[in-house]
Amino acid sequence: GIQVEQSPPDLILQEGANSTLRCNFSDSVNNLQWFHQNPWGQLINLFYIPSGTKQNGRLSATTVATERYSLLYISSSQTTDSGVYFCAVVPGSARQLTFGSGTQLTVLP
Amino acid sequence: NAGVTQTPKFQVLKTGQSMTLQCAQDMNHEYMSWYRQDPGMGLRLIHYSVGAGITDQGEVPNGYNVSRSTTEDFPLRLLSAAPSQTSVYFCASSSPGQGHYEQYFGPGTRLTVT
């Protein structure tokens, strides 16, 4: 099956810093989503982005489908950004998501 | 719109007991799925359904049953709970219109099997 690799696995930032999270996938995809899992375990949809670039406030994402990677940018990080960020994809032949193992982000005050 | 709802939020079972985790969505989505999340890991697909009356297995289906009698509901049954099924369970739904498979997740059910 498709492989989804996220890097880095862990990231510690000072409040106000910027960061880039990466997601590599091994096959073509119909869907790519970024999620934030907050400390209470809730999964929050950040972006649906099978290709192109999107922005939402301090967050933006870019997917280069032909090169099989996606990037999530967090600018001016806040302590509330802490949690785990997951990349998940729907491979071309499937209908359901395959998740990466996540990036654990800690933003220090 | 309530979105995707799951009950219960927490459950403790003894080994061998059975139970049903409930999932409902009010978005008229065709696709529904169940995932489990173990500590420090991403979510893994248990079972999914592409419409009422149609279900299929995901990556980790053993020990779980599902059925889909209506578009809105997709319950997950544990027939004989085992400690290895201690996990957080998430239900998700999506609509494939025009090839758009964006999935929406419920709040999760935290299950402990002792």
Interface residues (C-beta under 8 A of the other chain):
Chain A: G1 V4 N30 N31 Q33 F35 G41 Q42 L43 N45 Y48 F86 A88 V90 R95 Q96 L97 T98 F99 G100 S101 G102
Chain B: Y31 S33 Y35 G40 M41 G42 L43 R44 L45 Y48 V50 G58 E59 V88 F90 A92 P96 G99 H100 Y101 E102 Q103 Y104 F105 P107 G108 R110
